[in-house]
Amino acid sequence: MKTINHNRLYTLILLTLAPLCALSVCLPLYLYGLSSAGSLHLHLPDGLLPWAAAINLLYLIAITVTLCSRAFNAQSGRKLTRYLNFLLLPALPVGTVLGIYGLWKIDHNA
């Protein structure tokens, strides 16, 4: 029976999540621009969309730095992976599941 390589699976999930974070940076800023021009009637507070874009940008930077660190320096990669997992916990629902999975399964055999 073949065992699951949790580190590889985690890395692939992060590689999938990074472009989604990039889209989550661009879309709120685009909607903010449209709503400030008066063409949309969003039922959201005025400052919410730029904050959502900023938070997703921070997640994108953290994911990118962690992926690069995991690829080039295993010791700092393990440390940054743990920090990223804690950072992902409040990001419901996908980030929370990935953060719990990372804390539970990643880099324990190294």
Backbone bond lengths (Angstrom), bond angles and torsions (degrees), N, CA, C in turn:
res aa  C-N    CA-C-N  psi(-1)  N-CA   C-N-CA  omega(-1)  CA-C   N-CA-C  phi
1 M - - - 1.438 - - 1.525 109.51 -
2 K 1.300 115.71 134.31 1.457 120.77 -177.03 1.522 110.55 -83.27
3 T 1.324 116.47 134.35 1.458 120.51 179.39 1.531 109.97 -91.38
4 I 1.304 115.35 156.53 1.452 121.64 -179.51 1.523 109.15 -85.04
5 N 1.327 116.51 131.70 1.448 121.47 173.27 1.536 106.93 -87.51
6 H 1.330 116.50 97.65 1.455 121.13 -173.93 1.528 112.37 -65.62
7 N 1.327 117.37 -34.73 1.460 119.44 179.25 1.528 111.15 -65.04
8 R 1.322 116.62 -41.37 1.462 120.08 178.96 1.529 111.07 -67.79
9 L 1.325 116.99 -42.49 1.458 120.86 178.32 1.525 110.95 -62.12
10 Y 1.311 116.89 -42.97 1.466 121.57 178.22 1.530 110.84 -60.73
11 T 1.328 116.14 -44.18 1.463 120.36 178.86 1.521 111.22 -62.85
12 L 1.323 117.90 -41.77 1.463 120.96 178.25 1.529 111.45 -64.60
13 I 1.311 117.12 -38.07 1.466 119.82 177.59 1.530 110.38 -66.23
14 L 1.330 117.12 -40.15 1.465 119.95 176.55 1.528 111.14 -64.43
15 L 1.327 116.53 -38.92 1.468 119.95 178.00 1.526 111.45 -65.24
16 T 1.302 117.33 -29.07 1.464 121.45 176.04 1.522 110.99 -78.98
17 L 1.312 116.58 -35.86 1.456 121.30 -177.41 1.533 112.44 -73.16
18 A 1.324 118.18 -30.11 1.461 121.39 -177.24 1.538 112.64 -60.51
19 P 1.343 119.93 -48.80 1.473 117.97 177.39 1.536 112.97 -64.70
20 L 1.325 116.63 -31.15 1.461 119.02 176.85 1.525 110.78 -66.44
21 C 1.316 116.80 -36.93 1.466 120.06 175.23 1.529 110.91 -66.04
22 A 1.330 116.44 -38.05 1.465 119.90 177.93 1.532 110.58 -63.08
23 L 1.320 116.83 -42.32 1.461 119.73 176.01 1.521 111.39 -64.93
24 S 1.327 116.03 -34.50 1.460 120.60 179.48 1.520 112.19 -74.92
25 V 1.309 117.56 -9.36 1.458 121.23 171.05 1.527 108.92 -87.06
26 C 1.320 116.31 -44.25 1.460 121.18 -174.28 1.528 112.75 -72.82
27 L 1.300 118.09 -44.27 1.461 121.26 -175.10 1.533 113.18 -62.18
28 P 1.330 120.36 -47.40 1.479 117.97 178.23 1.529 113.09 -62.74
29 L 1.332 116.62 -36.07 1.466 118.64 178.13 1.521 111.34 -67.70
30 Y 1.324 117.00 -38.39 1.461 121.48 176.89 1.535 110.11 -63.96
31 L 1.324 117.07 -46.13 1.457 120.72 178.51 1.526 111.48 -64.73
32 Y 1.309 116.82 -36.00 1.464 120.50 177.56 1.525 110.24 -63.82
33 G 1.326 116.24 -42.09 1.461 119.86 177.07 1.519 112.19 -63.47
34 L 1.317 116.79 -42.24 1.465 120.04 178.10 1.525 111.92 -66.21
35 S 1.324 116.43 -41.38 1.464 118.88 -177.79 1.526 111.60 -71.37
36 S 1.318 118.21 -30.87 1.461 119.61 177.95 1.520 111.22 -73.02
37 A 1.336 117.62 -23.33 1.465 121.42 175.59 1.524 110.88 -79.56
38 G 1.314 117.18 -10.78 1.451 121.19 175.90 1.517 115.01 92.24
39 S 1.323 118.04 8.27 1.460 119.13 -176.70 1.529 113.49 -89.61
40 L 1.322 118.07 -11.45 1.462 121.60 178.57 1.527 109.97 -120.49
41 H 1.298 115.42 149.33 1.463 120.16 174.86 1.519 107.50 -117.06
42 L 1.329 114.85 78.73 1.457 120.65 179.80 1.518 109.71 -81.55
43 H 1.295 115.92 140.23 1.454 121.01 177.85 1.526 109.28 -96.12
44 L 1.319 114.69 56.95 1.459 122.32 -178.85 1.520 108.90 -132.00
45 P 1.312 118.39 152.74 1.465 119.91 173.15 1.526 110.93 -60.79
46 D 1.325 116.19 151.87 1.459 121.31 -174.53 1.526 113.65 -58.77
47 G 1.311 117.33 -39.31 1.455 120.04 -174.73 1.510 115.61 -90.62
48 L 1.306 118.47 3.48 1.464 120.70 -174.04 1.528 113.27 -70.37
49 L 1.314 117.80 -43.75 1.468 120.20 -175.05 1.529 113.32 -65.19
50 P 1.339 120.44 -43.26 1.475 118.30 175.82 1.528 112.74 -63.27
51 W 1.335 117.12 -35.49 1.468 119.59 177.92 1.522 111.09 -67.56
52 A 1.321 117.09 -39.99 1.462 120.14 177.69 1.526 110.36 -62.63
53 A 1.323 116.58 -40.74 1.465 120.02 177.68 1.526 111.07 -65.25
54 A 1.323 117.50 -40.19 1.471 120.93 -179.57 1.530 111.28 -66.04
55 I 1.321 117.00 -41.61 1.464 120.11 179.23 1.529 110.27 -64.58
56 N 1.317 117.04 -43.31 1.464 119.76 178.52 1.521 111.85 -66.92
57 L 1.338 117.82 -31.81 1.461 120.58 175.23 1.527 110.58 -65.40
58 L 1.325 116.92 -40.02 1.467 119.79 177.23 1.530 111.14 -64.24
59 Y 1.337 116.77 -40.72 1.465 119.74 175.94 1.530 110.72 -63.14
60 L 1.321 117.41 -41.95 1.461 121.08 179.32 1.526 111.18 -61.85
61 I 1.313 116.89 -43.69 1.474 120.65 178.39 1.523 110.38 -64.24
62 A 1.326 117.31 -44.30 1.469 120.88 -179.62 1.528 111.11 -63.46
63 I 1.320 117.46 -41.42 1.464 120.92 179.04 1.521 110.51 -65.91
64 T 1.332 117.31 -43.52 1.465 121.05 -179.27 1.526 111.43 -64.20
65 V 1.327 116.88 -45.26 1.470 120.51 179.16 1.528 110.33 -62.88
66 T 1.326 116.72 -41.93 1.466 120.53 -179.91 1.521 111.10 -65.26
67 L 1.325 117.76 -43.96 1.473 120.19 178.58 1.522 111.88 -62.13
68 C 1.319 116.90 -43.08 1.473 120.07 178.40 1.524 110.85 -65.13
69 S 1.313 116.22 -40.84 1.456 119.98 179.33 1.525 111.56 -66.01
70 R 1.338 116.87 -40.16 1.470 120.11 177.44 1.524 110.93 -63.92
71 A 1.329 117.16 -31.98 1.465 120.72 -178.42 1.530 112.33 -77.57
72 F 1.336 117.37 -35.03 1.462 119.42 -170.81 1.528 115.35 -108.46
73 N 1.325 118.53 -22.42 1.458 120.49 -177.75 1.526 108.30 -146.66
74 A 1.307 116.51 102.90 1.464 121.50 -172.49 1.526 112.70 -62.32
75 Q 1.317 117.81 -39.83 1.465 120.08 -176.45 1.526 111.22 -66.58
76 S 1.315 117.38 -50.20 1.468 118.46 178.52 1.530 110.66 -71.11
77 G 1.319 117.68 -26.82 1.456 121.29 176.18 1.514 111.97 -62.90
78 R 1.321 116.88 -40.64 1.464 120.42 177.43 1.524 111.35 -64.14
79 K 1.326 115.96 -42.32 1.453 120.42 -179.57 1.537 111.13 -66.09
80 L 1.326 116.35 -45.85 1.465 119.75 179.67 1.527 111.88 -68.28
81 T 1.330 117.56 -31.17 1.457 120.59 176.47 1.520 110.24 -63.78
82 R 1.310 117.28 -41.28 1.463 120.68 178.47 1.525 110.29 -64.14
83 Y 1.344 117.22 -43.99 1.468 120.18 177.77 1.531 111.08 -62.45
84 L 1.330 116.56 -41.95 1.459 120.37 178.94 1.524 110.90 -62.89
85 N 1.319 117.11 -40.29 1.461 120.01 179.08 1.529 111.21 -60.58
86 F 1.323 117.35 -42.55 1.464 119.93 177.00 1.527 110.83 -66.79
87 L 1.333 116.37 -36.21 1.461 120.67 178.98 1.528 111.69 -67.90
88 L 1.321 117.53 -31.68 1.462 121.76 -178.90 1.530 113.45 -77.68
89 L 1.303 118.93 -18.68 1.470 121.35 -175.39 1.532 113.74 -54.86
90 P 1.350 121.03 -42.00 1.465 118.33 179.91 1.534 114.49 -77.26
91 A 1.320 119.06 -6.52 1.470 122.56 -175.76 1.525 110.24 -85.30
92 L 1.324 115.45 79.24 1.467 121.17 -178.17 1.523 111.48 -66.24
93 P 1.298 120.63 148.79 1.449 130.00 -16.18 1.528 112.07 -90.93
94 V 1.331 117.00 -29.92 1.470 120.81 -172.46 1.526 111.24 -67.09
95 G 1.316 116.96 -44.11 1.452 120.18 -179.22 1.515 112.69 -62.95
96 T 1.318 116.64 -38.32 1.462 120.53 178.79 1.522 110.83 -63.87
97 V 1.319 116.16 -46.40 1.473 120.04 179.77 1.524 109.88 -63.53
98 L 1.335 117.46 -44.21 1.466 120.40 179.86 1.528 111.05 -66.38
99 G 1.314 117.89 -38.82 1.467 120.83 177.87 1.512 112.13 -63.60
100 I 1.326 117.01 -43.49 1.474 120.45 177.99 1.525 110.11 -65.11
101 Y 1.328 116.73 -44.03 1.469 120.57 178.50 1.527 110.48 -60.78
102 G 1.332 116.43 -43.21 1.462 119.93 179.73 1.508 112.87 -64.13
103 L 1.332 116.55 -42.30 1.461 119.46 178.71 1.521 111.94 -67.94
104 W 1.307 116.00 -29.78 1.466 120.99 -175.60 1.528 112.12 -84.00
105 K 1.321 118.35 -41.61 1.459 120.86 -168.06 1.536 116.67 -116.20
106 I 1.318 119.46 -18.76 1.460 120.44 -168.13 1.518 111.81 -90.06
107 D 1.327 114.76 135.59 1.479 125.29 171.86 1.525 113.71 61.81
108 H 1.327 118.49 28.11 1.466 120.11 177.01 1.512 112.85 -87.68
109 N 1.325 116.08 -18.78 1.475 118.54 -178.79 1.519 111.82 -93.01
110 A 1.323 118.01 -2.30 1.468 120.25 -177.21 1.513 111.23 -93.42
